[in-house]
């Protein structure tokens, strides 16, 4: 059993269905579902970099929308991201993410992917400052 409190207007995705709280709400989930809260949800328009596309594909695979297609996209995006990681720590984060996804643990993979987004942003920041 999982108890979730939602603020007014907060989004929630359950098994691919987008819900939005009207007023302050509390839900009790009594069975296993694929669930994402507002801050964990990424729109296609927000998938503007390799790590963000990786997050989006992982999110879609987790929610069960055409999982094989999104699993292939996860592999493709990870293949593009690994060479960009310029530190051992960044490459190790890629390996942690890949292990979680290979085990089918997409939800924890999303958390690991948020770290990859931070690494990618850090790598890109000096390049953007030089431009």
N, C-alpha and C positions, 0 to 999 in steps of 0.2 A: 504494500500500500504506500502511495506517495501523496503527500499533501502539498498543494501549490497555492500560494497566494498571489493574486494578480492585482496590479494597480489599474485604475480607470484608464481604458484605452490601450492597455498592454496587449501585445500580440502573443499568440501561442499556436504552434503547429502540432497537431496530433495525427500521426499516420498520414501526413500530407494534407490534412484539412486545416485551413487557416481560420483561427478563431480570434476574436478581439473582445476583451472584457468591457462590459458596459457597467461602469461603477466598480467599486472594489469587490473582488470575488475571491472565493476560496473553493478549490476543487480537490476532490480526493480521487486519485486514479487507482483503481482496484485490480488492474491486470497489466500485463506487459504491453507497452506501446512505444512507438518512436515519437519522442516528444522534444520540442525545442521551444525555449522561451524567447521573447522579443529580441534580446541582445545577442542571441545565438543565431538568429535568422539573417541570412544574406540574400539580397535580391540579385537577379542576373546583372542588373546595372551596376552593382557594387563590385562585381568580379572583374576588376580592372587591372590586375597584375597576375603573374603566374601563381603566387601563393594564394591569392584570393580566388582564382579560378579553381585551384586545388581544393580550397575550403568549400566552394560552392558545389563542386562535383562530389565531394565526400558527404556533404549535407544531403544532396539529392539521393545518393546511394543509401544513406542511413534512413531516409524517409521512404525508400522503396520504390521511387519513381524510376523505372527502367534501370534497375541496378547494374546489369551487365554493361550497358552503355556508359554509365557513370564510373564504374570500376575501371574501364579502359581509359577514360579521361583522367582519372586519378593517376594512373600509371604514366600517361603521357605528360601530364603537368609536373609530376614529381621528377621525371627524367629531365625536364627543362630546368627545374629549380635547383637540383643538386649542384650543377656546375657553377651557379651564381653564388652559392654559399662560400664565402671567402674565409671562413674560420672552421676549426675543428668542431667547435660548439654548434655551429649552424649545420654542419654535415651530420653530427650526432643527432641533432633534433630531427633531421630528415629520416634517419634510420629509425628513431623512436616512433615517428609518425607511420612509417612504412610497416613496422612490426604490428602496430595496433590495427591498421587497416587489413593487413594480411590475416590477422586473427579474427577479422569480422567485427572488431570493436570500433565501429564508426563514431559512436558518440565520444568516446575518449580520444579518438583520432581528431575530432573537431577541436578539442582543447589543445592537442599537440600542434595542430595546424595554425591556431591563433599565434603560437610562439613562432612558427615559420613566417607568418605575416610580419611579425615584429623584426625578425632577422632580415627579411627581404627589405623592409622599410629602412633599416639601418644601413644596409648595403647601398641602397639607392640614394639616400640622403646626401652623401658627399658628392655623388654624380650630379644631383640636382643643384647643389650649391655652386658647383664649378660652372654650370651652364649659364 
